[in-house]
Amino acid sequence: MTPAPRASTADSELVTSPLVIMAVRPDGFEGVWAVSRLSRGRLEWRTDDGEGEARMDAFGMTPQGDHVLRVRTEGFRPGATVQVRAVTDAVAAPGAQHVSAWKTVRLADGSAESARIAVWNDTHQRDDTIRALDAQTPAVDLLVWNGDLCNDWTTPGEFVSTVLSPAQRDISADRPLEVTIGNHDVRGDWAFQLQDYVAMRDGRPFSAVRIGPVACVFLHTGEDKPDAHPTFRGRVAFEPLRAEQAHWLREEIARPEIRDAPYRLVFCHIPLRWTDETPADYDRDGYDWFSRMSRDAWHDALVAWGAQLIVSGHTHEPALIPADATFPYAQVVAGGPDLDAASPEAATWIDVRADPEALRLEMRTLDGALVLAETLTPSESVRPFSGWRSPGATRSGRGGAPTPPRR
């Protein structure tokens, strides 16, 4: 169904990034895009059930900003295919408008038989590496950018080119984006602004979603040194954030779609296990190769849930640490930022494919060489999953919005 044409004045300089699709959910997603000056924005959408707009923020205002716009959609059917585009209007120049191209988004559906997930990590603002990753990575249900997008946020103008338009690419085309936060992503005087450019499902830097047979939990491992370390100058408070995630995790793993998933993956930037767990000497420039503080906070809940695999980056050194009696979850660690596949810190990408028989994970360098592989069988504690209750039919017509599910 094509919306009626409207008169507008195109402004090619008003919008400075693609429309980036983030934080996909069973009932919606968020669209994030950058602007060059004070603007208002909305999303127009169309599905087989109708068409409408998303144009309100949490406080009842039209979404607006002078650097970035974010709009949340909700109320769709799980697994629905949604076409969406962003409409941006300049506040100080009536009639100056930018309308993006249509993008297609498939929403999360926990009752789907299969899932495909790709993982990048530790790109560190390396445009050559990002271009190669973008060329290698196929269309997937979810692209997890697993931390250390940047080096440090020392200037305020790098968020758009790093997060929303890295290497001038539209990396969320045909693959909704999920960002987990790495230790370099929280460094620098301007790091506090990252949250303006990264959409999260519930407004916090941790969440969970079911993609077909795979329950995905995304956690924030914080920094690689204690909060009181002098290099942080009082800027961080990750110890209480880890405690908050521990409380949230105990509740989240009780949700039926997460509790009963055949496959149970955790994505976090700093590994929870490592090959050498000698304590770091922070007074002599030591840092954590694995996050003991995070593991101590979350281990019991992960074991109770039956977590099968932790997927991380951080070390720039690929590794597969099998599950054992003490840690019944395996740990996969991916590579670094280098384009050269022969480098000790060569970039890798991870391809996860799951179906009723198995979940298969493959890690490859950018020349296609297989680094490691892991196969999981369905958890023994799987229960039948009937899916989410349908939110009902959407309203049709311009200005309509999906009918949200009752809670």
ZANU-159660 format. One record per residue (C-alpha): residue number from 1; residue in one letter; x, y, z. Coordinates in pm, 1 decimal, m for minus. Example, Ala and Ser with C-alpha at 12.3 -4.5 7.8 and 13.67 -1.06 7.14 Angstrom:
BEGIN
1 / A / 1230.0 / m450.0 / 780.0
2 / S / 1367.0 / m106.0 / 714.0
//
This chain:
BEGIN
1 / M / 0.0 / 0.0 / 0.0
2 / T / 162.3 / 325.6 / m115.0
3 / P / 102.8 / 647.0 / 81.7
4 / A / m50.2 / 936.3 / m106.8
5 / P / 210.9 / 1176.2 / m250.1
6 / R / 259.4 / 1506.6 / m73.0
7 / A / 421.0 / 1834.1 / m160.7
8 / S / 757.2 / 1893.0 / 9.4
9 / T / 1089.0 / 2060.3 / m42.8
10 / A / 1375.2 / 1813.7 / m42.3
11 / D / 1676.0 / 1904.2 / 171.7
12 / S / 1970.1 / 1675.1 / 103.5
13 / E / 2184.6 / 1835.0 / 376.3
14 / L / 1928.7 / 1805.7 / 655.7
15 / V / 1988.0 / 1435.2 / 726.1
16 / T / 2344.9 / 1313.9 / 771.9
17 / S / 2310.5 / 936.9 / 817.9
18 / P / 2097.0 / 648.7 / 699.5
19 / L / 1788.8 / 551.1 / 895.0
20 / V / 1935.9 / 288.3 / 1129.2
21 / I / 1706.8 / 15.5 / 1262.8
22 / M / 1791.7 / m91.3 / 1618.2
23 / A / 1654.3 / m288.7 / 1911.7
24 / V / 1410.6 / m502.3 / 1713.0
25 / R / 1135.6 / m656.1 / 1926.4
26 / P / 836.0 / m883.4 / 1859.9
27 / D / 609.8 / m576.5 / 1844.2
28 / G / 836.0 / m308.3 / 1696.5
29 / F / 1177.8 / m144.1 / 1679.6
30 / E / 1346.9 / 195.8 / 1697.9
31 / G / 1466.8 / 409.4 / 1410.9
32 / V / 1767.9 / 634.9 / 1469.6
33 / W / 1911.1 / 891.3 / 1227.9
34 / A / 2133.9 / 1199.5 / 1238.0
35 / V / 2042.8 / 1555.3 / 1141.7
36 / S / 2248.5 / 1866.4 / 1078.8
37 / R / 2024.4 / 2115.1 / 1262.5
38 / L / 1716.8 / 2137.2 / 1482.1
39 / S / 1455.3 / 1912.4 / 1325.4
40 / R / 1142.5 / 1712.1 / 1392.6
41 / G / 1107.4 / 1354.9 / 1276.4
42 / R / 859.5 / 1072.5 / 1235.3
43 / L / 849.6 / 724.9 / 1088.3
44 / E / 599.7 / 622.5 / 822.5
45 / W / 531.1 / 250.8 / 802.1
46 / R / 332.8 / 4.9 / 596.9
47 / T / 257.6 / m365.1 / 642.8
48 / D / 13.6 / m616.0 / 497.5
49 / D / m227.0 / m504.5 / 772.8
50 / G / m221.1 / m133.3 / 696.1
51 / E / m10.1 / 178.0 / 720.3
52 / G / 49.6 / 459.7 / 964.0
53 / E / 296.6 / 679.8 / 1146.0
54 / A / 502.8 / 677.3 / 1462.2
55 / R / 551.1 / 1035.7 / 1570.6
56 / M / 545.1 / 1065.5 / 1949.9
57 / D / 815.2 / 1044.2 / 2212.5
58 / A / 771.2 / 927.5 / 2572.7
59 / F / 663.4 / 1275.1 / 2684.0
60 / G / 403.1 / 1329.7 / 2413.7
61 / M / 621.0 / 1551.7 / 2195.6
62 / T / 707.6 / 1500.2 / 1832.8
63 / P / 1061.6 / 1355.9 / 1834.1
64 / Q / 1305.9 / 1640.7 / 1775.6
65 / G / 1672.3 / 1725.5 / 1813.7
66 / D / 1962.1 / 1913.2 / 1663.7
67 / H / 2200.1 / 1615.6 / 1623.6
68 / V / 2002.8 / 1291.7 / 1628.1
69 / L / 1640.6 / 1173.6 / 1610.1
70 / R / 1498.8 / 853.2 / 1755.4
71 / V / 1149.0 / 717.9 / 1703.4
72 / R / 1004.2 / 402.2 / 1859.0
73 / T / 739.2 / 190.5 / 1690.0
74 / E / 522.4 / m64.6 / 1867.8
75 / G / 207.8 / m274.3 / 1841.7
76 / F / 292.3 / m486.3 / 1537.7
77 / R / 253.5 / m862.7 / 1508.2
78 / P / 555.7 / m1079.5 / 1595.5
79 / G / 743.7 / m1167.7 / 1280.6
80 / A / 568.1 / m899.9 / 1075.8
81 / T / 749.2 / m752.2 / 776.9
82 / V / 742.2 / m374.1 / 807.3
83 / Q / 844.9 / m121.6 / 547.3
84 / V / 954.7 / 202.6 / 708.4
85 / R / 1098.5 / 539.4 / 614.8
86 / A / 1197.4 / 851.2 / 807.9
87 / V / 1047.7 / 1193.8 / 742.4
88 / T / 1249.1 / 1489.0 / 875.2
89 / D / 1137.5 / 1853.1 / 886.7
90 / A / 1371.1 / 2144.4 / 960.3
91 / V / 1230.6 / 2355.2 / 1244.4
92 / A / 1372.2 / 2690.2 / 1131.1
93 / A / 1297.1 / 2641.6 / 760.8
94 / P / 930.6 / 2551.8 / 702.1
95 / G / 897.3 / 2330.9 / 396.5
96 / A / 1253.7 / 2199.9 / 413.7
97 / Q / 1202.5 / 1827.4 / 440.9
98 / H / 1393.9 / 1505.1 / 386.5
99 / V / 1222.5 / 1171.6 / 316.5
100 / S / 1440.5 / 861.6 / 335.0
101 / A / 1416.4 / 555.6 / 116.2
102 / W / 1197.9 / 271.3 / 237.1
103 / K / 1367.5 / 2.5 / 445.1
104 / T / 1230.9 / m343.3 / 518.5
105 / V / 1237.7 / m476.7 / 875.7
106 / R / 1132.4 / m822.4 / 990.7
107 / L / 1034.0 / m822.9 / 1354.7
108 / A / 1145.0 / m1080.7 / 1609.2
109 / D / 939.6 / m1398.4 / 1622.3
110 / G / 1015.0 / m1656.2 / 1888.5
111 / S / 793.2 / m1915.0 / 1722.9
112 / A / 997.1 / m1917.5 / 1399.8
113 / E / 1178.8 / m2243.8 / 1333.4
114 / S / 1512.6 / m2088.7 / 1239.8
115 / A / 1730.5 / m1785.8 / 1306.5
116 / R / 2047.1 / m1631.1 / 1168.3
117 / I / 2258.8 / m1386.5 / 1368.6
118 / A / 2586.2 / m1215.9 / 1274.4
119 / V / 2837.4 / m1069.1 / 1519.3
120 / W / 3102.2 / m797.3 / 1476.3
121 / N / 3327.9 / m665.5 / 1749.9
122 / D / 3624.6 / m439.0 / 1824.8
123 / T / 3608.4 / m238.5 / 1502.3
124 / H / 3766.3 / 65.4 / 1674.8
125 / Q / 3667.4 / 315.8 / 1405.1
126 / R / 3859.5 / 125.1 / 1137.2
127 / D / 3674.4 / 216.2 / 818.9
128 / D / 3862.4 / m35.0 / 604.0
129 / T / 3765.2 / m316.1 / 837.7
130 / I / 3402.1 / m204.4 / 856.7
131 / R / 3375.2 / m191.5 / 478.5
132 / A / 3508.5 / m546.1 / 455.6
133 / L / 3277.5 / m670.3 / 731.1
134 / D / 2981.6 / m506.7 / 559.6
135 / A / 3070.4 / m675.6 / 232.6
136 / Q / 3113.5 / m1017.3 / 398.4
137 / T / 2803.6 / m1018.0 / 619.0
138 / P / 2477.2 / m1139.2 / 461.0
139 / A / 2122.2 / m1039.6 / 544.3
140 / V / 2043.0 / m1174.0 / 891.6
141 / D / 1773.3 / m1155.0 / 1155.9
142 / L / 2007.9 / m958.1 / 1382.1
143 / L / 2352.9 / m799.4 / 1356.8
144 / V / 2517.5 / m779.1 / 1700.0
145 / W / 2791.9 / m515.4 / 1717.7
146 / N / 2956.6 / m656.2 / 2025.8
147 / G / 3139.9 / m357.0 / 2169.7
148 / D / 3438.4 / m128.0 / 2114.9
149 / L / 3288.8 / 55.2 / 1821.4
150 / C / 3525.9 / 342.4 / 1900.2
151 / N / 3868.2 / 407.0 / 2050.4
152 / D / 3766.3 / 674.3 / 2305.3
153 / W / 3512.2 / 957.8 / 2281.5
154 / T / 3755.8 / 1248.0 / 2304.6
155 / T / 3559.6 / 1479.4 / 2074.6
156 / P / 3182.0 / 1519.8 / 2052.6
157 / G / 3153.0 / 1501.7 / 1674.2
158 / E / 3235.6 / 1136.0 / 1608.5
159 / F / 2912.1 / 962.7 / 1709.5
160 / V / 2741.5 / 988.7 / 1371.2
161 / S / 3039.6 / 867.8 / 1167.0
162 / T / 3114.4 / 589.7 / 1416.8
163 / V / 2770.3 / 455.6 / 1512.7
164 / L / 2513.4 / 556.9 / 1251.2
165 / S / 2717.0 / 583.7 / 934.0
166 / P / 3040.2 / 391.3 / 991.2
167 / A / 3266.8 / 401.0 / 687.6
168 / Q / 2976.7 / 579.1 / 514.9
169 / R / 2782.5 / 251.3 / 512.3
170 / D / 2422.9 / 165.6 / 595.6
171 / I / 2507.9 / m137.2 / 806.0
172 / S / 2147.8 / m197.7 / 921.0
173 / A / 2022.4 / m259.8 / 567.1
174 / D / 1866.1 / m609.8 / 576.6
175 / R / 2001.7 / m671.3 / 928.6
176 / P / 1858.8 / m488.8 / 1232.9
177 / L / 2136.2 / m365.3 / 1458.4
178 / E / 2201.6 / m459.0 / 1820.2
179 / V / 2479.4 / m267.6 / 1997.7
180 / T / 2643.5 / m397.6 / 2312.4
181 / I / 2870.6 / m156.8 / 2496.5
182 / G / 3245.0 / m217.6 / 2520.6
183 / N / 3499.5 / m71.3 / 2758.4
184 / H / 3635.5 / 171.7 / 2497.0
185 / D / 3280.2 / 285.9 / 2425.7
186 / V / 3258.9 / 428.4 / 2779.7
187 / R / 3591.1 / 613.7 / 2770.7
188 / G / 3650.4 / 981.3 / 2710.1
189 / D / 3481.5 / 1296.3 / 2832.1
190 / W / 3198.8 / 1265.2 / 2578.1
191 / A / 3115.2 / 898.6 / 2631.8
192 / F / 2800.6 / 991.8 / 2824.0
193 / Q / 2642.4 / 1100.2 / 2493.0
194 / L / 2660.6 / 754.6 / 2336.0
195 / Q / 2318.5 / 668.4 / 2475.5
196 / D / 2165.0 / 934.8 / 2250.1
197 / Y / 2275.5 / 738.8 / 1943.2
198 / V / 2214.9 / 378.5 / 2053.3
199 / A / 1859.2 / 253.2 / 2099.0
200 / M / 1793.5 / m12.5 / 2362.5
201 / R / 1469.8 / m207.3 / 2408.3
202 / D / 1391.8 / m82.2 / 2756.3
203 / G / 1608.2 / 227.3 / 2778.8
204 / R / 1887.0 / 44.6 / 2962.4
205 / P / 2212.8 / m101.5 / 2819.1
206 / F / 2102.1 / m461.1 / 2873.6
207 / S / 1808.7 / m655.0 / 2732.6
208 / A / 1688.0 / m987.0 / 2595.9
209 / V / 1497.5 / m1098.0 / 2288.7
210 / R / 1390.0 / m1427.4 / 2134.6
211 / I / 1487.5 / m1470.8 / 1768.2
212 / G / 1332.3 / m1794.2 / 1644.6
213 / P / 1467.7 / m2075.4 / 1864.9
214 / V / 1745.6 / m1855.1 / 2010.5
215 / A / 1710.3 / m1655.4 / 2332.5
216 / C / 1962.6 / m1371.1 / 2319.7
217 / V / 2066.9 / m1189.9 / 2637.2
218 / F / 2274.6 / m872.1 / 2597.6
219 / L / 2477.0 / m756.3 / 2897.5
220 / H / 2703.7 / m459.2 / 2973.4
221 / T / 3034.9 / m570.6 / 3124.4
222 / G / 3150.1 / m213.2 / 3193.1
223 / E / 3517.7 / m122.8 / 3221.5
224 / D / 3821.7 / m346.4 / 3250.5
225 / K / 3928.1 / m198.7 / 3585.4
226 / P / 3740.8 / m117.3 / 3910.1
227 / D / 3530.3 / 198.6 / 3921.3
228 / A / 3769.8 / 364.0 / 4168.1
229 / H / 4066.0 / 339.5 / 3931.4
230 / P / 4220.3 / 688.3 / 3899.4
231 / T / 4212.4 / 686.5 / 3519.1
232 / F / 3831.0 / 706.4 / 3528.0
233 / R / 3829.4 / 1030.1 / 3732.1
234 / G / 3493.1 / 946.7 / 3887.9
235 / R / 3318.1 / 913.7 / 3549.3
236 / V / 3194.0 / 554.1 / 3583.5
237 / A / 2964.8 / 352.1 / 3809.3
238 / F / 2968.5 / 2.4 / 3664.2
239 / E / 2971.5 / m188.2 / 3990.1
240 / P / 2612.1 / m85.1 / 4072.1
241 / L / 2517.6 / m141.3 / 3706.3
242 / R / 2639.7 / m500.5 / 3727.9
243 / A / 2431.2 / m549.5 / 4042.0
244 / E / 2127.9 / m403.5 / 3865.4
245 / Q / 2179.2 / m643.6 / 3575.0
246 / A / 2205.5 / m935.7 / 3816.5
247 / H / 1863.9 / m849.5 / 3961.5
248 / W / 1715.7 / m796.3 / 3614.4
249 / L / 1865.8 / m1122.0 / 3485.6
250 / R / 1698.7 / m1330.4 / 3755.2
251 / E / 1362.0 / m1188.4 / 3646.7
252 / E / 1430.0 / m1199.4 / 3273.1
253 / I / 1520.0 / m1567.7 / 3259.2
254 / A / 1179.1 / m1645.9 / 3410.1
255 / R / 994.4 / m1503.2 / 3108.2
256 / P / 856.5 / m1801.7 / 2910.9
257 / E / 1006.6 / m1702.9 / 2575.9
258 / I / 1352.0 / m1670.7 / 2734.3
259 / R / 1319.9 / m1953.4 / 2987.7
260 / D / 1205.0 / m2212.2 / 2735.0
261 / A / 1425.4 / m2133.7 / 2435.1
262 / P / 1604.4 / m2428.7 / 2273.2
263 / Y / 1926.9 / m2224.6 / 2248.6
264 / R / 2048.6 / m1974.3 / 2509.3
265 / L / 2318.7 / m1724.7 / 2415.9
266 / V / 2470.5 / m1430.8 / 2602.3
267 / F / 2642.5 / m1144.0 / 2422.6
268 / C / 2876.6 / m917.6 / 2619.5
269 / H / 3193.5 / m737.4 / 2522.1
270 / I / 3440.4 / m851.5 / 2789.1
271 / P / 3453.7 / m1231.0 / 2825.1
272 / L / 3329.9 / m1394.1 / 3142.6
273 / R / 3602.7 / m1659.5 / 3113.2
274 / W / 3958.9 / m1655.6 / 2980.3
275 / T / 4247.6 / m1889.3 / 2921.7
276 / D / 4463.5 / m1719.8 / 3188.9
277 / E / 4271.8 / m1589.9 / 3488.5
278 / T / 4567.3 / m1449.6 / 3683.1
279 / P / 4441.6 / m1141.7 / 3873.8
280 / A / 4531.0 / m812.5 / 3706.3
281 / D / 4774.5 / m573.4 / 3871.8
282 / Y / 4582.4 / m248.4 / 3827.8
283 / D / 4859.8 / m46.8 / 3993.4
284 / R / 5100.3 / m148.0 / 3716.2
285 / D / 4881.6 / m72.4 / 3414.5
286 / G / 4709.9 / m408.8 / 3435.8
287 / Y / 4355.5 / m458.2 / 3310.4
288 / D / 4095.7 / m734.0 / 3292.3
289 / W / 4120.7 / m981.5 / 3005.9
290 / F / 3797.3 / m1123.4 / 3141.7
291 / S / 3537.1 / m962.7 / 3368.1
292 / R / 3555.1 / m1147.7 / 3697.2
293 / M / 3330.9 / m881.6 / 3853.5
294 / S / 3059.9 / m945.8 / 3593.9
295 / R / 3091.5 / m1321.3 / 3624.3
296 / D / 3066.2 / m1309.0 / 4001.9
297 / A / 2747.7 / m1101.4 / 3971.3
298 / W / 2575.9 / m1306.8 / 3700.1
299 / H / 2711.3 / m1662.9 / 3719.5
300 / D / 2442.4 / m1814.2 / 3941.1
301 / A / 2159.7 / m1678.4 / 3726.1
302 / L / 2328.0 / m1792.7 / 3405.3
303 / V / 2370.1 / m2143.4 / 3543.4
304 / A / 2011.2 / m2152.0 / 3670.0
305 / W / 1888.4 / m2044.6 / 3325.6
306 / G / 2102.5 / m2297.1 / 3142.4
307 / A / 2307.7 / m2048.4 / 2941.2
308 / Q / 2497.4 / m2245.0 / 2678.1
309 / L / 2738.1 / m1996.2 / 2522.6
310 / I / 2886.3 / m1652.9 / 2600.4
311 / V / 2993.6 / m1456.3 / 2290.2
312 / S / 3247.9 / m1179.1 / 2351.1
313 / G / 3533.2 / m972.6 / 2206.1
314 / H / 3778.0 / m742.8 / 2390.4
315 / T / 4097.1 / m951.2 / 2382.4
316 / H / 4147.5 / m928.0 / 2002.1
317 / E / 4249.8 / m1292.6 / 2032.6
318 / P / 4005.5 / m1563.3 / 1917.9
319 / A / 3936.6 / m1841.4 / 2164.0
320 / L / 3687.9 / m2116.1 / 2240.8
321 / I / 3676.0 / m2226.4 / 2604.3
322 / P / 3451.6 / m2533.6 / 2642.4
323 / A / 3194.7 / m2571.6 / 2915.8
324 / D / 3300.5 / m2769.5 / 3219.9
325 / A / 3162.1 / m2871.6 / 3558.5
326 / T / 3234.0 / m2534.6 / 3718.7
327 / F / 3125.0 / m2325.7 / 3421.2
328 / P / 2851.7 / m2512.2 / 3230.1
329 / Y / 2852.3 / m2243.0 / 2960.7
330 / A / 3116.4 / m2225.9 / 2687.6
331 / Q / 3295.5 / m1900.0 / 2603.7
332 / V / 3367.6 / m1778.7 / 2250.6
333 / V / 3595.9 / m1477.5 / 2204.0
334 / A / 3636.3 / m1310.6 / 1864.2
335 / G / 3924.0 / m1125.7 / 1697.8
336 / G / 4045.3 / m767.8 / 1668.0
337 / P / 4028.1 / m467.9 / 1435.9
338 / D / 4292.0 / m543.5 / 1170.2
339 / L / 4193.2 / m585.1 / 806.9
340 / D / 4492.1 / m809.7 / 733.4
341 / A / 4383.9 / m1168.0 / 795.2
342 / A / 4744.6 / m1260.4 / 876.9
343 / S / 4765.4 / m1012.9 / 1165.3
344 / P / 4763.4 / m1146.3 / 1524.1
345 / E / 4468.3 / m908.2 / 1580.7
346 / A / 4285.5 / m988.8 / 1257.8
347 / A / 3919.2 / m895.8 / 1236.9
348 / T / 3664.9 / m1175.5 / 1242.8
349 / W / 3291.5 / m1207.4 / 1206.6
350 / I / 3066.1 / m1470.6 / 1355.9
351 / D / 2781.5 / m1645.3 / 1174.5
352 / V / 2519.4 / m1814.1 / 1394.0
353 / R / 2254.4 / m2034.3 / 1233.6
354 / A / 1994.0 / m2216.6 / 1437.1
355 / D / 1719.2 / m2460.5 / 1347.3
356 / P / 1535.0 / m2735.9 / 1540.1
357 / E / 1828.1 / m2978.1 / 1507.2
358 / A / 2125.1 / m2761.8 / 1608.7
359 / L / 2279.3 / m2420.6 / 1650.1
360 / R / 2599.3 / m2383.0 / 1448.9
361 / L / 2846.7 / m2102.0 / 1512.9
362 / E / 3132.4 / m2029.0 / 1273.6
363 / M / 3397.6 / m1758.5 / 1315.5
364 / R / 3581.6 / m1644.7 / 1003.2
365 / T / 3847.4 / m1392.7 / 910.4
366 / L / 3779.4 / m1143.4 / 634.5
367 / D / 3941.5 / m1367.6 / 372.6
368 / G / 3685.5 / m1638.2 / 456.1
369 / A / 3916.5 / m1865.7 / 655.2
370 / L / 3744.6 / m2060.9 / 931.8
371 / V / 3889.2 / m1971.9 / 1274.9
372 / L / 3669.2 / m2187.2 / 1495.7
373 / A / 3331.3 / m2354.5 / 1506.3
374 / E / 3093.0 / m2467.7 / 1775.9
375 / T / 2769.3 / m2666.0 / 1764.0
376 / L / 2496.8 / m2666.0 / 2027.7
377 / T / 2207.6 / m2905.9 / 2059.1
378 / P / 1872.7 / m2790.7 / 2198.1
379 / S / 1857.8 / m2748.2 / 2572.9
380 / E / 1706.5 / m3041.5 / 2757.5
381 / S / 1474.6 / m2804.4 / 2946.7
382 / V / 1291.0 / m2682.9 / 2636.1
383 / R / 915.8 / m2647.1 / 2671.7
384 / P / 668.2 / m2578.3 / 2389.5
385 / F / 648.1 / m2210.1 / 2301.8
386 / S / 316.0 / m2088.7 / 2164.5
387 / G / 438.1 / m1740.6 / 2077.1
388 / W / 331.1 / m1400.1 / 2194.0
389 / R / m30.8 / m1301.4 / 2207.7
390 / S / m112.7 / m1117.0 / 1889.4
391 / P / m156.4 / m743.7 / 1940.6
392 / G / m452.3 / m750.4 / 1707.3
393 / A / m525.1 / m581.6 / 1377.9
394 / T / m365.0 / m249.7 / 1300.7
395 / R / m562.6 / 58.7 / 1220.7
396 / S / m552.4 / 164.5 / 859.7
397 / G / m515.1 / 508.7 / 707.4
398 / R / m268.5 / 791.6 / 741.1
399 / G / m198.2 / 891.1 / 1095.4
400 / G / m304.7 / 550.5 / 1223.9
401 / A / m91.3 / 349.8 / 1465.4
402 / P / m82.3 / m17.5 / 1552.7
403 / T / m303.9 / m120.4 / 1838.3
404 / P / m63.8 / m192.7 / 2126.7
405 / P / m94.8 / m520.2 / 2314.4
406 / R / m256.5 / m509.5 / 2655.1
407 / R / m20.8 / m548.3 / 2947.7
//
